[in-house]
Amino acid sequence: MKRSEIIFLYDIKDNNPNGDPLDMNKPRIDEETGINIVTEVRLKRTVRDYLNEYEGKEIFVIEKRDDEDNVQDAKGRARDFTRNKNEKLKDMKEFQNIKNEISNNIISNCIDARLFGVTIPLEFKVDKKNKPVKSSITFTGPVQFNMGRSLHKVSLKRIKGTGAFASGEGKDNKTFREEYILPYSLVGFYGIVNEHAAEETKLKEEDVELLQKAIWNGTKNLISRSKVGQMPRLLVKVNYKENNFHIGDLLSKIKLQTKLNEEEEIRSMNDYVLSLDNLVNILDKNTDKIESIGYLVDDELKFVLENKNVNFKDAISKHNPIEIKIEG
């Protein structure tokens, strides 16, 4: 496996792509720039949920509850991957054997651990004194994403409404609710697949293919009240010929251009084009290092190169463009 870089763009209309629980669940916005922010944790959750629910893959980071409806902690989740379900062990040798067993089983079975890495806390009681022994297992994730950021300034709107129920027993007045939304946001994520960390977690090419599918289809299938209408628009994976090399920061090379007076007025893909000048320029300068470029583009997304309309495949034609095939 060689190093690669990922660009992913998606948009959302009249909703909240990633609320801040510490600020009334408002969409996250950089106050200095007016840019919408989406955490990489949100994207990873999208990927995990899709892989588990639609592809039937085991994931380590998942909410599980016991018979008393208590949420399982990470230590309990780790014990799911050992045949010894007891917390009490006879000696440190047995502890080390179980630690190795848990580590191997999680990497072998959990695709999210192979992709994003994992920190696994362990705690068992050892010997007759029931002395607790704590340890942890850490794998650095081969796939790392930056915070997602909108390619334009956004407008925050507050919406008020009434609830379906009365404000109290025996009362006629209904409850009131309010929420914060963005009329539109085109969000971009940038990521890297690190070949060295991939060896440690035993990441496979088919895992990366499933990652791409989960990014695209998982985003489209986020059909919650705050995420419905979220659509993937562009997925790019630049594959390099050699290890230890990548261009870096490719997302910043795509520039949004609009004829509207203010970027906050953007409401759909009809209100802008994406300039590929900087991206194509940096790719062309490194053409001898690039093996191929995988891409998947929504037909409605518009691009320009040297002020002329262009389709994405033609813009990257020098770099062995390969359309990413995703079913569903």
C-alpha positions in Angstrom: 0.0 0.0 0.0 1.3 3.5 -1.0 0.5 6.8 0.5 -2.6 8.7 -0.7 -4.5 11.9 -0.1 -8.3 12.3 0.1 -10.6 15.2 -0.7 -14.3 15.0 0.2 -16.9 17.6 -0.4 -20.6 17.4 0.6 -23.3 19.9 1.1 -26.3 20.3 3.4 -29.4 22.5 3.1 -31.6 24.0 5.9 -30.1 21.8 8.5 -27.3 21.3 11.0 -24.2 19.4 9.9 -22.6 19.2 13.3 -24.0 20.8 16.4 -22.0 22.0 19.4 -23.5 20.4 22.5 -21.8 23.1 24.6 -23.5 25.9 22.7 -27.2 25.0 22.4 -26.3 22.5 19.7 -25.7 25.4 17.2 -23.8 24.6 14.0 -20.1 25.1 14.6 -18.9 28.4 13.1 -15.5 30.0 13.3 -16.4 33.5 14.6 -13.4 35.1 13.0 -14.0 33.8 9.4 -17.7 32.9 9.3 -16.7 29.4 8.1 -18.7 26.4 9.1 -16.7 23.7 11.0 -17.5 20.0 11.1 -15.4 17.8 13.4 -13.5 14.8 11.9 -15.3 12.7 14.7 -18.6 13.4 12.9 -17.2 12.0 9.6 -15.7 9.0 11.3 -19.0 8.3 13.0 -20.7 8.4 9.6 -18.2 5.9 8.2 -18.5 3.6 11.2 -22.3 3.6 11.2 -22.5 2.8 7.5 -19.9 0.0 7.7 -21.7 -1.6 10.6 -25.4 -1.1 9.5 -25.1 -1.4 5.7 -22.0 -3.6 5.2 -22.3 -5.8 8.3 -18.8 -5.0 9.5 -17.6 -5.3 13.1 -16.6 -2.0 14.6 -14.9 -1.4 17.9 -16.4 2.1 18.7 -20.0 1.3 19.0 -22.7 1.9 21.7 -23.7 -1.3 23.4 -26.0 -1.7 26.4 -26.3 -4.4 29.0 -29.5 -6.0 30.3 -30.0 -3.1 32.7 -29.7 -0.5 29.9 -26.2 0.7 31.0 -23.9 1.8 28.3 -20.8 -0.4 28.0 -17.5 1.3 28.7 -14.3 0.8 26.7 -12.9 -1.7 29.1 -16.0 -3.8 28.8 -15.9 -3.5 25.0 -12.3 -4.8 25.0 -13.4 -7.9 27.0 -15.7 -8.7 24.1 -12.6 -9.8 22.2 -11.3 -12.4 24.6 -12.5 -15.9 25.5 -11.8 -15.1 29.1 -14.8 -13.1 30.2 -13.7 -12.9 33.9 -12.1 -9.9 35.3 -10.0 -12.0 37.6 -6.7 -13.6 36.3 -4.2 -15.9 38.1 -1.0 -14.0 37.2 0.7 -11.4 35.0 1.6 -14.0 32.3 -2.1 -14.7 31.8 -2.8 -11.0 31.7 -0.2 -10.5 29.0 -1.6 -13.4 27.0 -5.1 -11.9 27.2 -3.7 -8.5 26.2 -2.2 -10.0 23.1 -5.4 -11.9 22.3 -7.5 -8.7 22.6 -5.1 -6.7 20.5 -5.0 -9.3 17.7 -8.7 -9.9 17.7 -9.7 -6.2 17.5 -7.3 -5.5 14.6 -8.4 -8.7 12.8 -12.1 -8.1 13.3 -12.8 -4.3 13.6 -12.4 -2.4 10.4 -12.6 1.0 12.2 -9.5 0.0 14.3 -7.6 -0.8 11.1 -8.7 2.5 9.5 -8.7 5.0 12.3 -6.6 3.3 15.0 -7.8 2.8 18.5 -6.8 3.2 22.2 -8.0 0.2 24.2 -8.0 0.5 28.0 -7.6 -2.7 30.0 -8.2 -3.5 33.6 -8.2 -7.0 35.2 -7.8 -8.3 38.7 -4.7 -10.4 39.1 -3.8 -13.1 41.7 -5.5 -14.0 45.0 -5.3 -10.4 46.3 -7.5 -9.2 43.5 -4.9 -6.5 42.7 -6.2 -4.4 39.8 -3.8 -4.2 36.9 -4.4 -1.5 34.3 -2.9 -1.2 30.9 -3.8 0.0 27.4 -3.2 -0.9 23.7 -2.7 1.9 21.2 -2.7 1.8 17.4 -2.1 4.9 15.4 -4.7 5.2 12.6 -3.5 5.1 9.0 -6.4 7.3 7.9 -6.4 10.7 9.4 -8.8 13.6 8.6 -8.5 17.3 9.4 -11.5 19.2 10.7 -14.1 19.8 7.9 -14.6 23.4 6.8 -17.0 25.0 4.5 -15.5 26.5 1.3 -17.5 29.7 1.9 -18.9 31.9 4.7 -22.2 30.6 6.0 -25.4 32.2 7.4 -26.7 31.0 10.8 -30.5 31.1 11.1 -32.7 30.6 14.2 -36.0 28.9 13.7 -38.9 28.8 16.2 -41.8 26.4 16.2 -44.4 24.7 18.4 -44.2 21.2 19.7 -46.9 18.5 19.4 -47.6 18.3 23.1 -49.0 20.7 25.7 -46.6 22.6 28.0 -48.0 20.7 31.0 -50.7 18.4 32.2 -54.1 20.0 31.9 -52.8 23.0 29.9 -53.9 24.1 26.5 -50.7 25.9 25.5 -48.2 23.8 23.4 -44.5 23.8 24.1 -42.2 26.0 22.0 -39.0 24.9 20.5 -36.2 26.7 18.6 -33.2 25.4 16.6 -30.3 26.8 14.6 -29.7 25.8 11.0 -27.6 26.7 8.1 -29.5 27.5 4.9 -26.5 26.0 2.9 -23.0 24.8 3.5 -20.5 23.1 1.2 -18.1 21.3 3.6 -14.7 19.9 2.6 -12.6 17.3 4.4 -9.0 16.5 3.7 -7.3 13.3 4.7 -4.2 11.1 4.3 -3.7 7.4 4.2 -0.3 6.7 5.8 1.3 3.5 4.5 3.5 3.0 7.6 0.7 3.1 10.1 -1.2 0.8 7.7 1.3 -1.9 8.3 0.8 -1.7 12.0 -3.0 -2.0 11.8 -2.9 -4.5 8.9 -5.0 -2.1 6.8 -6.0 -3.7 3.5 -6.8 -2.2 0.1 -10.3 -3.5 0.4 -10.7 -1.7 3.7 -9.8 1.6 1.9 -12.3 0.8 -0.9 -15.0 0.3 1.8 -13.9 3.6 3.4 -14.6 5.4 0.2 -18.0 3.7 -0.1 -18.8 4.6 3.5 -17.8 8.2 3.0 -20.1 8.6 0.0 -23.0 6.4 0.8 -22.8 7.0 4.5 -23.2 10.7 4.0 -26.2 10.2 1.7 -27.8 7.8 4.2 -27.7 10.1 7.2 -31.4 10.4 7.3 -31.9 12.0 10.7 -33.9 15.1 11.3 -30.8 17.3 11.4 -29.0 15.6 8.5 -31.7 14.8 5.9 -30.7 16.4 2.6 -27.0 16.0 3.1 -25.4 15.0 -0.2 -21.9 13.9 -1.2 -20.6 16.0 -4.2 -16.9 15.2 -4.8 -14.5 12.4 -3.7 -10.9 12.5 -4.8 -8.1 10.1 -3.9 -4.6 10.9 -5.1 -2.5 7.8 -5.2 1.3 8.2 -5.1 4.0 6.0 -6.7 6.4 6.0 -3.8 6.3 5.9 0.0 7.0 8.9 2.2 5.7 11.5 -0.2 2.5 13.5 -0.5 1.8 17.0 -1.8 -0.3 18.0 1.3 -3.2 20.3 1.9 -4.9 19.6 -1.4 -8.3 20.8 -0.3 -7.0 24.4 0.0 -6.3 24.3 -3.7 -10.0 24.2 -4.6 -11.5 27.7 -4.6 -15.2 28.5 -4.5 -16.2 31.4 -6.8 -19.6 33.1 -6.7 -21.2 36.1 -8.4 -23.4 36.9 -5.4 -22.5 39.9 -3.3 -21.9 37.9 -0.2 -20.9 34.3 0.2 -23.5 34.0 3.0 -26.2 34.3 0.3 -25.3 30.9 -1.3 -28.2 28.6 -1.2 -27.4 25.9 -3.8 -24.8 24.6 -6.3 -26.3 27.0 -8.9 -24.8 29.9 -6.9 -21.1 29.0 -7.4 -18.4 27.2 -9.4 -15.2 25.6 -8.1 -12.0 26.8 -9.6 -9.4 24.0 -10.1 -6.5 26.2 -11.2 -4.4 25.8 -8.1 -5.2 22.1 -7.7 -4.3 21.2 -11.3 -1.2 23.4 -11.2 0.2 21.6 -8.1 -0.8 18.1 -9.4 1.0 18.9 -12.8 4.1 20.0 -10.9 4.2 16.5 -9.2 3.0 14.4 -12.1 6.1 12.1 -11.9 5.1 11.2 -8.3 1.4 10.5 -9.0 0.3 6.9 -9.9 -3.4 7.6 -10.4 -6.3 9.8 -9.2 -9.5 8.2 -8.2 -12.6 10.4 -8.4 -16.3 10.5 -8.0 -18.3 13.6 -8.9 -21.9 14.7 -8.6 -23.1 15.7 -12.1 -24.5 19.0 -10.8 -21.2 20.3 -9.4 -19.6 22.9 -11.8 -15.9 23.4 -12.3 -13.8 26.0 -14.1 -10.2 25.9 -15.2 -8.5 29.0 -16.6 -11.9 30.7 -16.5 -13.5 28.0 -18.7 -16.0 25.4 -17.8 -14.5 22.0 -17.5 -15.5 18.5 -16.2 -13.3 17.1 -13.5 -12.0 14.1 -15.4 -10.6 16.3 -18.2 -9.0 18.7 -15.7 -6.9 15.8 -14.2 -6.5 13.9 -17.5 -2.6 13.9 -17.2 -2.8 11.8 -14.0 -4.4 8.5 -15.0 -8.0 9.4 -13.7 -10.0 6.4 -12.6 -13.7 6.8 -11.7 -14.4 5.4 -8.3 -17.2 2.8 -8.6 -19.6 2.8 -5.7 -22.8 0.8 -5.6 -25.9 1.9 -3.7 
